[in-house]
Amino acid sequence: KGLGVAQIGDGLVGLPNNPRTREHLEWVAASVVEAEGQAIVWLAKTAGRRPGQELAREMSAARDVEYQQLLDELAASVDPDTRNVARWRREWRRIDRRDYFQASLREPARRALDAVAAGLDPVRSNQ
Protein backbone atom coordinates (compact mmCIF):
# COMPACT_ATOMS: atom_id res chain seq x y z
CA LYS A 1 0.00 0.00 0.00
CA GLY A 2 2.94 2.29 0.63
CA LEU A 3 3.70 2.11 -3.10
CA GLY A 4 0.26 3.48 -4.00
CA VAL A 5 -1.03 0.26 -5.54
CA ALA A 6 -4.49 -0.39 -6.87
CA GLN A 7 -5.99 -3.24 -4.82
CA ILE A 8 -7.45 -5.65 -7.38
CA GLY A 9 -8.13 -8.62 -5.13
CA ASP A 10 -6.95 -10.32 -1.96
CA GLY A 11 -3.18 -10.16 -2.26
CA LEU A 12 -3.40 -8.94 -5.86
CA VAL A 13 -2.34 -5.38 -6.62
CA GLY A 14 -1.69 -3.33 -9.70
CA LEU A 15 0.98 -0.76 -10.52
CA PRO A 16 2.11 0.76 -13.81
CA ASN A 17 4.70 -1.36 -15.57
CA ASN A 18 7.92 0.62 -15.37
CA PRO A 19 11.41 -0.12 -14.04
CA ARG A 20 10.86 1.77 -10.79
CA THR A 21 7.66 -0.05 -9.83
CA ARG A 22 9.07 -3.45 -10.85
CA GLU A 23 12.10 -2.83 -8.64
CA HIS A 24 9.88 -1.84 -5.72
CA LEU A 25 7.68 -4.91 -6.12
CA GLU A 26 10.69 -7.22 -6.40
CA TRP A 27 12.07 -5.73 -3.19
CA VAL A 28 8.73 -6.28 -1.42
CA ALA A 29 8.58 -9.87 -2.73
CA ALA A 30 12.14 -10.54 -1.51
CA SER A 31 11.21 -9.19 1.93
CA VAL A 32 8.18 -11.48 2.08
CA VAL A 33 10.28 -14.51 1.09
CA GLU A 34 12.94 -13.59 3.69
CA ALA A 35 10.14 -13.61 6.28
CA GLU A 36 9.35 -17.17 5.14
CA GLY A 37 6.29 -16.13 3.15
CA GLN A 38 5.50 -16.63 -0.50
CA ALA A 39 5.52 -13.90 -3.11
CA ILE A 40 5.60 -13.78 -6.87
CA VAL A 41 5.78 -10.68 -9.06
CA TRP A 42 3.73 -11.13 -12.21
CA LEU A 43 3.70 -8.80 -15.18
CA ALA A 44 0.19 -8.67 -16.62
CA LYS A 45 -1.66 -6.84 -19.33
CA THR A 46 -5.30 -5.86 -19.14
CA ALA A 47 -7.60 -7.30 -21.78
CA GLY A 48 -8.31 -4.00 -23.47
CA ARG A 49 -7.82 -0.36 -22.57
CA ARG A 50 -10.86 0.12 -20.34
CA PRO A 51 -9.73 -1.96 -17.31
CA GLY A 52 -6.34 -0.22 -17.35
CA GLN A 53 -7.97 3.20 -17.58
CA GLU A 54 -10.27 2.34 -14.67
CA LEU A 55 -7.29 1.30 -12.54
CA ALA A 56 -5.47 4.52 -13.45
CA ARG A 57 -8.56 6.58 -12.47
CA GLU A 58 -8.86 4.67 -9.20
CA MET A 59 -5.20 5.27 -8.38
CA SER A 60 -5.45 8.98 -9.27
CA ALA A 61 -8.58 9.35 -7.16
CA ALA A 62 -6.77 7.82 -4.19
CA ARG A 63 -3.91 10.31 -4.60
CA ASP A 64 -6.41 13.18 -4.92
CA VAL A 65 -7.84 12.21 -1.52
CA GLU A 66 -4.34 12.48 -0.04
CA TYR A 67 -3.60 15.78 -1.82
CA GLN A 68 -6.95 17.13 -0.57
CA GLN A 69 -6.05 16.21 3.00
CA LEU A 70 -2.80 18.13 2.59
CA LEU A 71 -4.67 21.10 1.09
CA ASP A 72 -7.11 21.05 4.01
CA GLU A 73 -4.25 21.02 6.48
CA LEU A 74 -2.55 23.91 4.68
CA ALA A 75 -5.79 25.91 4.64
CA ALA A 76 -6.34 25.30 8.34
CA SER A 77 -2.85 26.40 9.33
CA VAL A 78 -3.08 29.67 11.21
CA ASP A 79 0.56 30.33 11.98
CA PRO A 80 2.79 27.95 9.99
CA ASP A 81 6.44 27.66 10.88
CA THR A 82 9.40 26.17 9.04
CA ARG A 83 8.97 22.78 10.77
CA ASN A 84 5.38 22.55 9.54
CA VAL A 85 6.40 23.53 6.03
CA ALA A 86 9.17 20.92 6.03
CA ARG A 87 6.68 18.28 7.20
CA TRP A 88 4.15 19.32 4.55
CA ARG A 89 6.86 19.17 1.86
CA ARG A 90 7.78 15.64 2.97
CA GLU A 91 4.11 14.68 2.83
CA TRP A 92 3.71 16.16 -0.67
CA ARG A 93 6.80 14.23 -1.86
CA ARG A 94 5.47 11.02 -0.27
CA ILE A 95 2.20 11.39 -2.17
CA ASP A 96 3.95 12.47 -5.38
CA ARG A 97 6.17 9.36 -5.40
CA ARG A 98 2.99 7.28 -5.57
CA ASP A 99 1.18 9.56 -8.04
CA TYR A 100 1.80 7.58 -11.21
CA PHE A 101 -0.84 9.38 -13.30
CA GLN A 102 -0.53 13.05 -12.24
CA ALA A 103 -3.70 13.35 -10.15
CA SER A 104 -5.74 16.52 -10.65
CA LEU A 105 -4.89 17.99 -7.23
CA ARG A 106 -1.12 17.45 -7.54
CA GLU A 107 -0.30 20.93 -8.86
CA PRO A 108 -2.85 22.82 -6.72
CA ALA A 109 -1.33 21.18 -3.62
CA ARG A 110 2.19 22.05 -4.75
CA ARG A 111 1.22 25.67 -5.45
CA ALA A 112 -0.55 25.99 -2.08
CA LEU A 113 2.49 24.59 -0.31
CA ASP A 114 4.80 26.96 -2.19
CA ALA A 115 2.53 29.88 -1.24
CA VAL A 116 2.61 28.96 2.46
CA ALA A 117 6.40 28.58 2.30
CA ALA A 118 6.74 31.93 0.51
CA GLY A 119 4.75 33.57 3.29
CA LEU A 120 7.49 32.56 5.73
CA ASP A 121 10.24 34.07 3.55
CA PRO A 122 9.91 37.87 3.36
CA VAL A 123 12.16 38.04 0.29
CA ARG A 124 10.07 35.52 -1.70
CA SER A 125 6.72 36.92 -0.57
CA ASN A 126 7.61 40.41 -1.85
CA GLN A 127 8.47 39.17 -5.34
C-alpha positions in Angstrom: 0.0 0.0 0.0 2.9 2.3 0.6 3.7 2.1 -3.1 0.3 3.5 -4.0 -1.0 0.3 -5.5 -4.5 -0.4 -6.9 -6.0 -3.2 -4.8 -7.4 -5.6 -7.4 -8.1 -8.6 -5.1 -7.0 -10.3 -2.0 -3.2 -10.2 -2.3 -3.4 -8.9 -5.9 -2.3 -5.4 -6.6 -1.7 -3.3 -9.7 1.0 -0.8 -10.5 2.1 0.8 -13.8 4.7 -1.4 -15.6 7.9 0.6 -15.4 11.4 -0.1 -14.0 10.9 1.8 -10.8 7.7 0.0 -9.8 9.1 -3.4 -10.9 12.1 -2.8 -8.6 9.9 -1.8 -5.7 7.7 -4.9 -6.1 10.7 -7.2 -6.4 12.1 -5.7 -3.2 8.7 -6.3 -1.4 8.6 -9.9 -2.7 12.1 -10.5 -1.5 11.2 -9.2 1.9 8.2 -11.5 2.1 10.3 -14.5 1.1 12.9 -13.6 3.7 10.1 -13.6 6.3 9.3 -17.2 5.1 6.3 -16.1 3.2 5.5 -16.6 -0.5 5.5 -13.9 -3.1 5.6 -13.8 -6.9 5.8 -10.7 -9.1 3.7 -11.1 -12.2 3.7 -8.8 -15.2 0.2 -8.7 -16.6 -1.7 -6.8 -19.3 -5.3 -5.9 -19.1 -7.6 -7.3 -21.8 -8.3 -4.0 -23.5 -7.8 -0.4 -22.6 -10.9 0.1 -20.3 -9.7 -2.0 -17.3 -6.3 -0.2 -17.4 -8.0 3.2 -17.6 -10.3 2.3 -14.7 -7.3 1.3 -12.5 -5.5 4.5 -13.4 -8.6 6.6 -12.5 -8.9 4.7 -9.2 -5.2 5.3 -8.4 -5.4 9.0 -9.3 -8.6 9.4 -7.2 -6.8 7.8 -4.2 -3.9 10.3 -4.6 -6.4 13.2 -4.9 -7.8 12.2 -1.5 -4.3 12.5 0.0 -3.6 15.8 -1.8 -6.9 17.1 -0.6 -6.1 16.2 3.0 -2.8 18.1 2.6 -4.7 21.1 1.1 -7.1 21.0 4.0 -4.2 21.0 6.5 -2.5 23.9 4.7 -5.8 25.9 4.6 -6.3 25.3 8.3 -2.8 26.4 9.3 -3.1 29.7 11.2 0.6 30.3 12.0 2.8 28.0 10.0 6.4 27.7 10.9 9.4 26.2 9.0 9.0 22.8 10.8 5.4 22.5 9.5 6.4 23.5 6.0 9.2 20.9 6.0 6.7 18.3 7.2 4.1 19.3 4.5 6.9 19.2 1.9 7.8 15.6 3.0 4.1 14.7 2.8 3.7 16.2 -0.7 6.8 14.2 -1.9 5.5 11.0 -0.3 2.2 11.4 -2.2 3.9 12.5 -5.4 6.2 9.4 -5.4 3.0 7.3 -5.6 1.2 9.6 -8.0 1.8 7.6 -11.2 -0.8 9.4 -13.3 -0.5 13.1 -12.2 -3.7 13.4 -10.1 -5.7 16.5 -10.6 -4.9 18.0 -7.2 -1.1 17.5 -7.5 -0.3 20.9 -8.9 -2.9 22.8 -6.7 -1.3 21.2 -3.6 2.2 22.0 -4.8 1.2 25.7 -5.4 -0.5 26.0 -2.1 2.5 24.6 -0.3 4.8 27.0 -2.2 2.5 29.9 -1.2 2.6 29.0 2.5 6.4 28.6 2.3 6.7 31.9 0.5 4.7 33.6 3.3 7.5 32.6 5.7 10.2 34.1 3.6 9.9 37.9 3.4 12.2 38.0 0.3 10.1 35.5 -1.7 6.7 36.9 -0.6 7.6 40.4 -1.8 8.5 39.2 -5.3 
